[in-house]
Amino acid sequence: MFVYLQHGISPFLVHKIMYCKICGNITEYFGKTTVLRKYTAVYQKCPKCGFVYTQNPYWLSESYENAIASTDIGTVSRAGTNSIQAKSIIELLFTPSAKFLDYGSGYGIFVRRMRDIGYDYLAYDRHCANLFLEQFTVSSIVNDSFELVTAYEVVEHLEEPLVFF
Ligand SMILES: [Zn+2]
């Protein structure tokens, strides 16, 4: 097995060459942080496509016990920005009267905003309860179709993004 040292990482964190989960290119050390105040997470970045991911995220199930971190104070603001962008895209490229889905909708703030401005938007999230419009939450999307599916802040949480899509 080929190993290499990277950017002052402790010998205990030396690891093998990693390949991008999106394009297959060799990735580079990007940084490290402490997750859940106890686990060391080492991040890799693909110099070709820019995808950033962590190696073996063994802490995910514990992390998803709370789908949205209490320290994330930008949730409402981002939902507002995302709804403005989504409205523009829908009006330009899609049928505004059609049915839409937000995959990984979190608390449902984005979907609430989209419904408030007139779109038939539904929410789907396997890990988080929709607090703002429970009646517009779907529990399965297997046999359904939508004009557009949005997924904000979702891909970075997938262990194998290409398998998902
Ligand atoms: Zn890549």
Residues whose N, C-alpha, C, O or C-beta is under 5 A from the ligand:
A	BS01	ZN	C20 I22 C23 G24 N25 C46 K48 C49 G50 F51
